[in-house]
Amino acid sequence: MKTIVMCIGNRDGGDDAVGPYIADVLKKEKLDGIKVIDAGTAPENFTSKVKEYKPEELVIIDAVDMGLDPGEIRIVPKEKIGVMTISTHGIPLPVLINYLEQYIEKIFLIGIQPKILNGKMTDTIRKNAEKTIKIIKEEQLESIKTLN
């Protein structure tokens, strides 16, 4: 297994649904070398699956309040994660990532700036979710700006 894409978010949480939305689309694609996990709001429940697949890289996708315009997409460096307001899940992402780093060499967090965290996902976020899906399918993670 080359890559696992772990999508995090709350389907009923407005733009926080971006992770599950991306998971749904990617699962339909059935991409070679890519396993997609819809981790919902409990990514910690999927650590054993991640370890079982032994991927070369793990790509985590989540709605992240980075103080940017809604829909902005960034790779969030590990050192920035602790200061970000991230999603609605139970375990802090730094704890999850620190644990999984024991098993996976490359871990990337793709953050998508939400606009709202209730109701339905906004069109802006859906549009940028489609952009993120294209980047993953084309294996172009390096084209995503890193959060400064």
C-alpha positions, -999 to +999 in steps of 0.1 A: +000+000+000+015+033-011-009+059+004-037+061+029-059+091+027-076+096+061-105+120+059-118+135+091-149+155+098-185+157+108-210+151+080-235+173+099-210+201+107-212+224+077-178+228+062-164+202+086-180+177+063-153+183+038-133+153+049-162+128+046-172+144+013-137+138-001-137+103+012-169+095-006-157+108-039-123+091-037-138+057-027-159+057-059-127+063-079-109+031-066-074+045-072-045+021-075-022+023-045-045+045-025-067+033+004-093+058+016-106+059+052-135+080+063-126+084+099-155+107+107-150+124+141-130+095+156-097+091+137-082+073+167-105+043+159-086+037+126-050+037+138-049-002+138-061-001+101-035+024+092-008+003+109-021-029+092-018-014+057+017-002+063+015+027+039+045+047+026+026+079+034-005+090+052-025+120+040-049+134+066-076+158+054-096+179+078-113+213+081-088+235+099-093+271+111-060+286+099-073+322+098-074+322+060-102+328+035-129+301+034-118+272+011-080+279+013-060+247+012-027+243+030-003+216+041-002+222+078+033+215+092+035+195+124+048+224+144+017+245+135-009+218+143-008+224+180-019+261+176-047+254+151-083+250+159-091+217+143-124+201+136-147+184+161-130+151+167-121+137+201-084+132+200-061+162+192-044+157+158-009+162+172-014+132+195-027+111+166+002+121+143+028+116+170+015+081+175+013+072+138+048+086+131+062+055+148+048+035+119+047+058+089+076+079+076+056+105+057+025+121+072+008+151+056-021+172+070-041+189+044-062+217+060-091+233+043-103+266+059-140+263+068-165+291+066-193+276+087-194+246+111-231+239+111-258+231+085-247+221+050-213+224+034-208+256+015-203+257-023-168+273-018-157+244+003-172+219-021-153+235-050-120+234-031-127+198-020-129+189-057-096+207-062-081+187-034-094+154-049-078+163-082-045+170-064-046+136-047-056+117-078-027+133-097-003+128-068+005+165-067+007+172-030+037+194-035+015+218-054-003+227-021+011+257-003+025+252+032+009+272+060+033+298+072 
